[in-house]
Amino acid sequence: RILVDGRLDALRFAGARLSPLVLSAGRHRLQVVAQGYRTVHKVVRVPRGATLTLRIELRPDRRRRHRPRVV
């Protein structure tokens, strides 16, 4: 999931790439959330008329290991 300024943004995935995300000029807070991975927070400034490319690497969240269930 990707949140932009606290709001969920629906994106389509094509392999490891995302479809373009169109943002207005100015400052935006991005949050990338994926189960089993650390949440990534980024603040970006988008100049008017600019195109930005961001590369965000997700790292496993070792603090939330799934323990096997004992039955």
C-alpha positions in Angstrom: 0.0 0.0 0.0 1.1 3.5 -0.7 -0.2 6.4 1.2 0.2 10.0 0.0 -0.3 12.7 2.6 -2.1 10.1 4.7 -4.4 8.9 2.0 -4.3 5.5 0.4 -3.4 5.7 -3.3 -4.5 2.9 -5.7 -1.5 2.0 -7.9 -1.2 -0.8 -10.5 1.9 -3.0 -10.3 3.7 -4.2 -13.4 6.4 -6.6 -12.2 8.6 -4.7 -9.8 7.5 -1.3 -11.2 4.6 0.9 -10.4 2.4 2.8 -12.8 3.2 6.6 -12.6 1.9 8.5 -9.7 0.8 12.0 -10.5 1.2 14.5 -7.6 0.6 18.3 -7.5 3.6 20.6 -7.1 4.7 21.0 -3.5 5.7 18.9 -0.5 4.2 15.4 0.0 4.5 12.7 2.6 4.8 9.2 1.2 4.3 6.0 3.2 4.9 2.5 1.8 3.4 -0.3 3.8 3.8 -4.1 3.0 3.1 -7.0 5.3 6.3 -8.5 6.7 8.3 -5.4 5.8 9.4 -2.2 7.6 7.2 0.8 6.7 9.1 3.3 4.6 8.4 7.1 5.2 9.6 9.7 2.6 9.0 13.4 2.2 9.3 14.6 -1.4 9.2 18.1 -2.9 7.8 18.1 -6.4 8.8 21.2 -8.4 6.1 22.5 -10.8 6.3 20.5 -14.1 9.0 18.1 -12.9 9.2 14.4 -13.2 10.7 12.5 -10.3 11.8 8.9 -10.0 12.0 7.3 -6.6 13.5 4.0 -5.8 12.3 2.6 -2.5 13.7 -0.6 -1.1 11.6 -2.6 1.3 13.5 -4.4 4.1 12.1 -7.3 6.1 10.7 -6.5 9.5 12.7 -8.8 11.7 10.8 -7.5 14.8 7.6 -9.1 13.7 8.7 -12.7 13.1 5.9 -15.2 12.7 6.2 -17.9 15.3 5.0 -21.3 14.4 1.7 -22.2 16.1 1.8 -25.1 18.5 -1.4 -27.1 18.4 
